[in-house]
Amino acid sequence: MKKAWLCLGSNLDNPSRQVEKAAGYLEEKCFIKILRRSRVALSKPFGYTDQPDFANQLLEIETRLSASELLAFTQEAEGVLGRQPTFKWGPRLIDIDIVFWGDDIINTNNLRIPHPGSLDREYLLILLNEMIPEYVHPQTGLTICQMYHIHMQKGGS
């Protein structure tokens, strides 16, 4: 079993309900065990800002899937849950990202872990700091707490 962290996000059709629906869908699968859930937090959209705010939740999971199998499953789950293709950083009914894969670094054409947003997206740093402040980011060697405080000292985003 491998421990991983997923971020769920939505900004369409009652976003908090969509995040809860996605977590429930993941929890139903025998190959994913949700260990902990963060609170659902609202955030401003990243990139294309002319859209509604996002609801986000961080899940700590255990899975027997490989990282690439988990990516394929999350993409399939997004489709089952109603995600439609949209432009980069556009609105999402549901978005499921793999943030961390244990303390591994994976950089392939299809998959980048840690998720690039784990370094600079304030909403994600806030949830990570609340859930796993002592986790050491595999790329920076800093704890989430240290990264959060550095980000906030720079004025946040």
RACOR-V382946 format. One record per residue. N is the residue number from 1. SS is DSSP state (H for helix, E for strand, C for the rest). OMEGA is omega in whole degrees, 0 to 359 (none if undefined). D_LAST is the distance of its C-alpha to the last C-alpha in Angstrom with 2 decimals. Layout:
BEGIN
N;SS;OMEGA;D_LAST, N;SS;OMEGA;D_LAST
END
This chain:
BEGIN
1;C;181;35.32, 2;E;176;31.84, 3;E;179;28.82, 4;E;177;25.62, 5;E;180;22.37, 6;E;173;21.50, 7;E;177;18.56, 8;E;179;19.86, 9;E;178;18.01, 10;E;172;19.47, 11;C;178;18.87, 12;C;170;22.54, 13;C;181;25.71, 14;C;187;24.65, 15;H;179;21.68, 16;H;178;22.35, 17;H;179;25.94, 18;H;178;25.11, 19;H;179;23.10, 20;H;178;26.08, 21;H;180;28.52, 22;H;178;26.94, 23;H;177;27.01, 24;H;178;30.61, 25;H;179;31.53, 26;H;183;30.31, 27;H;180;32.11, 28;C;185;35.34, 29;C;183;35.60, 30;C;182;37.84, 31;C;175;35.93, 32;E;175;32.65, 33;E;177;32.57, 34;E;180;29.55, 35;E;180;29.44, 36;E;175;26.53, 37;E;172;23.99, 38;C;170;20.78, 39;C;173;20.28, 40;C;183;19.02, 41;E;177;15.49, 42;E;178;14.06, 43;E;173;10.73, 44;C;178;9.77, 45;C;180;11.17, 46;C;179;9.77, 47;C;179;11.68, 48;C;191;14.24, 49;C;181;12.72, 50;C;180;16.23, 51;C;181;17.05, 52;C;176;17.09, 53;C;179;14.53, 54;E;165;15.08, 55;E;183;16.93, 56;E;174;16.31, 57;E;178;18.65, 58;E;176;19.22, 59;E;169;22.89, 60;E;185;24.71, 61;E;164;27.81, 62;E;180;30.96, 63;E;174;32.61, 64;C;178;35.59, 65;C;169;34.11, 66;C;179;33.07, 67;H;181;29.50, 68;H;176;30.78, 69;H;178;32.76, 70;H;177;29.79, 71;H;180;27.78, 72;H;179;30.83, 73;H;181;31.17, 74;H;177;27.59, 75;H;176;28.00, 76;H;181;31.35, 77;H;178;29.99, 78;H;178;27.38, 79;H;179;30.40, 80;H;182;32.56, 81;C;171;29.93, 82;C;179;29.78, 83;C;177;26.91, 84;C;176;27.80, 85;C;178;26.79, 86;C;181;24.15, 87;C;181;22.22, 88;C;180;19.29, 89;C;177;16.18, 90;C;181;18.56, 91;C;183;19.45, 92;C;171;20.89, 93;C;174;23.57, 94;C;177;22.77, 95;E;180;20.86, 96;E;181;21.80, 97;E;171;20.20, 98;E;183;21.70, 99;E;179;19.01, 100;E;177;21.56, 101;E;189;25.30, 102;C;174;26.74, 103;C;180;25.80, 104;C;171;26.83, 105;C;180;25.22, 106;E;180;26.25, 107;E;178;25.74, 108;C;177;28.03, 109;C;186;28.09, 110;C;192;27.26, 111;C;175;25.15, 112;E;178;22.38, 113;E;1;21.94, 114;C;178;19.75, 115;C;182;17.59, 116;H;180;15.32, 117;H;181;12.27, 118;H;181;13.26, 119;H;190;11.85, 120;C;181;8.16, 121;C;187;7.49, 122;H;181;6.28, 123;H;181;9.23, 124;H;177;11.49, 125;H;178;10.96, 126;H;181;11.68, 127;H;177;14.74, 128;H;180;15.86, 129;H;177;15.75, 130;H;186;17.81, 131;H;186;20.19, 132;H;185;20.72, 133;C;183;19.32, 134;C;177;22.19, 135;C;180;21.93, 136;E;180;21.88, 137;C;185;19.71, 138;C;182;22.50, 139;C;186;20.89, 140;C;185;19.36, 141;C;178;21.95, 142;C;174;19.46, 143;E;176;19.35, 144;H;179;16.46, 145;H;178;16.54, 146;H;180;16.33, 147;H;179;13.44, 148;H;182;11.49, 149;H;175;12.60, 150;H;179;11.87, 151;H;183;8.19, 152;H;178;8.23, 153;H;178;10.62, 154;C;178;8.54, 155;C;180;6.52, 156;C;178;3.75, 157;C;none;0.00
END
